[in-house]
Amino acid sequence: MNRFERAPQPAGEAELEYRDGDYRVRKAGAYVRCAVTGKPIPLEELRYWSVDRQEAYSSPAARLQRIKDEEKREG
């Protein structure tokens, strides 16, 4: 492989352990799914997740929706 070739990326859904400020890959893959929308999120675009719930979000709006849903369930 020369310097202009990219290393092959694993296909399919990844499994991650979400931590404060980063994450650890448990199973290699190209994306994770948003817990609210189900939309695939490429790992290079993953910016939002919950450490406590161990789930990813596609946007701040998706995270806010999850918080609102939790508040409704709690009463």
C-alpha positions as CSV (number, residue, x, y, z in Angstrom):
1,M,0.0,0.0,0.0
2,N,1.4,3.4,-0.9
3,R,0.7,6.6,1.0
4,F,-2.2,7.6,-1.3
5,E,-4.2,4.4,-0.7
6,R,-6.6,4.3,2.2
7,A,-6.7,1.3,4.5
8,P,-9.9,-0.7,3.9
9,Q,-12.7,0.2,6.2
10,P,-14.7,-2.5,7.9
11,A,-18.3,-2.6,6.6
12,G,-21.4,-3.0,8.8
13,E,-22.5,-1.7,12.1
14,A,-19.9,-1.1,14.9
15,E,-20.3,-1.8,18.6
16,L,-18.9,0.9,20.8
17,E,-18.4,1.6,24.5
18,Y,-19.2,5.3,25.0
19,R,-16.9,7.1,27.4
20,D,-16.6,10.8,28.5
21,G,-15.1,12.5,25.5
22,D,-14.3,9.4,23.5
23,Y,-15.4,5.9,22.8
24,R,-13.8,2.4,22.6
25,V,-14.5,0.1,19.6
26,R,-15.7,-3.3,20.8
27,K,-16.6,-4.5,17.3
28,A,-15.2,-2.9,14.2
29,G,-17.6,-1.4,11.7
30,A,-18.3,1.7,9.6
31,Y,-21.2,3.2,11.5
32,V,-23.5,3.1,14.6
33,R,-27.2,3.8,14.6
34,C,-28.9,6.8,16.2
35,A,-30.9,5.6,19.2
36,V,-33.8,8.0,18.4
37,T,-34.0,8.1,14.6
38,G,-32.4,4.8,13.7
39,K,-30.3,6.6,11.1
40,P,-26.8,5.2,10.5
41,I,-24.0,7.5,11.7
42,P,-20.6,7.0,10.1
43,L,-18.0,6.8,12.9
44,E,-16.0,9.7,11.5
45,E,-19.2,11.9,11.9
46,L,-20.2,10.6,15.4
47,R,-20.2,13.6,17.8
48,Y,-23.1,13.0,20.2
49,W,-23.7,10.1,22.6
50,S,-24.8,9.3,26.2
51,V,-22.3,7.6,28.5
52,D,-25.1,6.7,31.0
53,R,-27.4,5.2,28.4
54,Q,-24.6,3.9,26.1
55,E,-26.3,5.1,22.9
56,A,-25.4,7.4,20.0
57,Y,-27.3,10.3,18.5
58,S,-27.2,11.8,15.0
59,S,-27.6,15.4,16.2
60,P,-28.2,17.6,19.3
61,A,-31.9,17.6,18.3
62,A,-32.0,13.8,18.5
63,R,-30.4,14.0,22.0
64,L,-32.9,16.6,23.1
65,Q,-35.8,14.5,21.8
66,R,-34.5,11.5,24.0
67,I,-34.4,13.8,27.0
68,K,-38.0,15.0,26.4
69,D,-39.1,11.4,25.9
70,E,-37.5,10.4,29.3
71,E,-39.2,13.3,31.1
72,K,-42.6,12.2,29.7
73,R,-42.1,8.7,30.9
74,E,-41.1,9.8,34.4
75,G,-44.2,11.9,34.7
